[in-house]
Amino acid sequence: YSAVDTNPLSLYVMHPFWNTIVKVFPTWLAPNLITFSGFLLVVFNFLLLAYFDPDFYASAPGHKHVPGWVWIVVGILNFVAYTLDGVDGKQARRTNSSTPLGELFDHGLDSWSCVYFVVTVYSIFGRGPSGVSVFVLYLLLWVVLFSFILSHWEKYNTGVLFLPWGYDISQVTISFVYIVTAIVGVEAWYEPFLFNFLYRDLFTTMIIGCALCVTLPMSLLNFYKSYKSNSLKHNSIYEALVPFFSPCLLFILSTAWILQSPCDILEMHPRVFYFMVGTAFANITCQLIVCQMSNTRCPTLNWLLVPLFLVVVVVNLGVASYVESILLYTVTAAFTLAHIHYGVRVVKQLSSHFQIYPFSLRKPNSD
């Protein structure tokens, strides 16, 4: 495992903080348990906001707003989850328990956390005249997803994981914004940030700007440096770009569904649709992570795209709104079960190979 972190915020603020925090944890605590605990906090935030803001209208004028204490809880738990994500690797090195399973666990759960994180943040602005449309949020979600997979595409080709700057900045900023929202209320975000530039526009600009002006250029630069030093793992352009095939096809199919939907499925079930896309993306990314860890070729296409393609074909032929809703919930459930099954199967195989328990530092033969 080779990773490079050049973010000043991470190097000079967060890493010293994490080095202090990790000393609080007992040495018998497994790093994977820390990773999984942080992931569960992110999921809890998602479910909490889903309860208080199911259709993303809670922050709109004239609607019942999310209680202030919820924003405080979400802000604190988001920062705790971010801290646990930064501490797990240090705990692994501290207890001399670093394994490929830990790498897969960490980055694999991070890939699924993308959708939980983005959709939870959406509730700050939500829909309505002062918010962001569900389609714009859908596009912003894809900006985050592609920014995430870009780092793992780099490692697939260069052998080094260059940690993106945007992650640390966004986690600290959003945790702070959650707390501020609890203090000033969502009404504060209705006002212009500068002239006629609204806070929702700032939210959109920061996500797109970070991806286009920081993440993408740095990723291409790292790839170019590896090319110049003849250290690329894949010499042909086709092989180098294979990891992008499935995510791009997922984007095309999901967008086609939205645009061809007879009942405007994204407007009806935005939260479920986001979750479906994020789960399929997480499965694609996890397979890429396994391939980069094992120095094997990335699959050209993910099999989850087959049922999604069939659904898009059926929807394009025209179906009743309740039928389309059933199709969405069915595909979402199938993707979730398939991804969990894939994760459990890979974890079992790695645990068996390395003779370890995923959530314990004990060896199986020590019983």
NORJOSUL-V190404 format. One record per run of one state. SS is the DSSP state (helix for helix, strand for strand, loop for the rest). FROM is the first residue (numbers start at 0). LEN is the number of residues. If there is no record, write none. Layout:
[[SS;FROM;LEN] [SS;FROM;LEN]]
//
This chain:
[[loop;0;2] [strand;2;2] [loop;4;3] [helix;7;17] [loop;24;6] [helix;30;22] [loop;52;15] [helix;67;27] [loop;94;5] [helix;99;23] [loop;122;11] [helix;133;25] [loop;158;2] [strand;160;2] [loop;162;2] [helix;164;20] [loop;184;1] [helix;185;5] [loop;190;1] [strand;191;3] [loop;194;2] [strand;196;2] [helix;198;30] [loop;228;8] [helix;236;24] [loop;260;4] [helix;264;4] [loop;268;1] [helix;269;25] [loop;294;9] [helix;303;14] [loop;317;3] [helix;320;34] [loop;354;2] [strand;356;1] [loop;357;2] [strand;359;1] [loop;360;3] [helix;363;3] [loop;366;1]]
//
